[in-house]
Amino acid sequence: MEVNVIWKNKLAFNGNGESEFVIPLDAETSVGGEGKGFRPMELIAIGLAGCTAMDVISILQKKRQDVTAFEVLVHAERAPEHPKVFTHIIVEYIIHGHQVDPVAVERSIELSVTKYCPAQAMLIKACKIDHTYSIKNAN
């Protein structure tokens, strides 16, 4: 994988990757940025959420679960001192659907955690990651 960031001004950059999409990066105004882009640590958390979300929804679809909406939240605690790494992450899966089987959800999450998601495999070496889920019946 090849990615790059190109400096725009102050602490603003554009990030580019093999997918050819551009992501704006910036810092908070309190540290000299203008707050006009993602913070790098936000992108790491989004990467984790996206990686596991793609795994879980794919597995649930293969298990023929009737999912009507799906969301993954990442709650990340950070160290108070620099380099302010993640110290604890809770990944929360919210599944809406018709008669979604909790066993199927648990197995889908387990497979993402233990087999498929490289973001989790990397981050679990750096901090504790817990997982929760809720199933809400669609009307």
C-alpha positions in Angstrom: 0.0 0.0 0.0 1.2 3.5 -0.9 -0.3 6.7 0.5 0.9 10.2 0.8 0.1 13.6 2.4 0.7 16.9 0.6 1.1 20.0 2.7 -1.4 22.8 1.9 -0.7 25.4 4.6 -0.2 25.8 8.4 -1.1 22.2 9.6 -3.4 21.3 6.7 -2.6 18.4 4.3 -4.4 16.4 1.7 -4.1 12.7 2.1 -4.1 10.5 -1.0 -4.1 6.7 -1.4 -4.3 4.0 -4.0 -8.1 4.4 -4.1 -7.4 7.9 -5.5 -9.7 9.6 -3.0 -8.5 12.8 -1.2 -9.0 13.2 2.5 -8.5 16.6 4.1 -6.3 16.6 7.3 -5.9 19.5 9.7 -5.3 20.2 13.4 -7.4 22.0 16.0 -7.1 25.7 16.1 -5.6 25.4 19.7 -2.4 23.9 18.2 -2.1 26.0 15.1 -4.5 24.3 12.7 -7.7 25.7 11.2 -9.9 22.7 12.0 -10.8 22.1 8.4 -10.1 18.4 8.1 -9.9 15.1 9.9 -7.4 14.6 12.7 -5.1 11.6 12.0 -6.3 9.7 15.1 -9.9 10.2 13.9 -8.9 8.4 10.7 -7.4 5.5 12.7 -10.7 5.1 14.6 -12.8 5.5 11.4 -10.5 2.9 9.8 -11.2 0.5 12.6 -15.0 1.1 12.4 -15.1 0.7 8.7 -13.0 -2.4 8.6 -15.0 -4.3 11.2 -18.3 -2.9 9.8 -17.6 -4.3 6.3 -16.7 -7.7 7.8 -19.8 -7.9 10.1 -22.3 -6.8 7.5 -20.9 -9.1 4.9 -21.0 -12.1 7.2 -24.6 -11.2 8.4 -25.7 -11.0 4.7 -24.1 -14.5 4.1 -26.0 -15.8 7.1 -29.2 -14.3 5.5 -30.0 -12.0 8.4 -32.6 -9.4 7.5 -30.6 -6.3 8.5 -32.3 -3.0 7.6 -29.8 -0.6 9.1 -26.3 -1.0 10.6 -24.0 1.3 12.4 -20.6 0.9 14.2 -19.5 3.4 16.8 -15.9 3.5 18.1 -15.5 5.0 21.6 -11.7 5.6 22.0 -10.1 6.8 25.2 -6.7 8.4 24.8 -3.7 9.0 27.1 -3.7 12.5 28.6 0.0 13.0 27.7 1.8 13.0 24.4 1.8 11.0 22.2 -1.8 10.6 23.4 -2.2 7.0 22.1 -5.5 5.1 22.4 -5.6 3.4 25.8 -9.0 1.6 25.5 -11.5 1.2 22.7 -15.1 0.1 22.8 -16.5 -1.0 19.4 -20.3 -0.8 19.5 -22.4 -2.5 16.8 -26.0 -1.3 16.3 -28.1 -3.6 14.2 -31.6 -2.9 13.0 -33.6 -5.6 11.3 -36.3 -8.3 11.4 -35.7 -11.3 13.7 -31.9 -10.9 13.6 -30.3 -13.8 15.4 -28.0 -12.7 18.3 -25.9 -15.8 17.8 -25.3 -14.8 14.1 -24.3 -11.3 15.3 -21.9 -12.6 18.0 -20.3 -15.0 15.5 -19.9 -12.2 12.9 -18.2 -10.0 15.4 -16.0 -12.8 16.6 -14.9 -13.6 13.0 -14.1 -9.9 12.4 -12.1 -9.7 15.6 -10.2 -13.0 15.3 -9.8 -13.6 11.5 -10.7 -10.8 9.1 -10.2 -7.2 10.3 -6.5 -6.1 10.0 -7.3 -2.8 11.8 -8.4 -4.7 14.9 -5.5 -7.1 14.6 -3.0 -4.2 14.7 -4.8 -2.0 17.3 -5.3 -4.9 19.7 -1.5 -5.0 20.1 -1.5 -1.4 21.3 -4.6 -1.2 23.6 -7.6 -3.1 25.0 -10.5 -3.4 22.7 -14.0 -4.4 23.9 -17.1 -5.1 21.8 -20.8 -4.6 22.5 -23.8 -4.9 20.3 -27.5 -4.2 20.3 -30.2 -5.5 18.0 -33.3 -3.3 17.4 -36.3 -4.8 15.7 -37.3 -2.8 12.6 -41.0 -1.9 12.2 
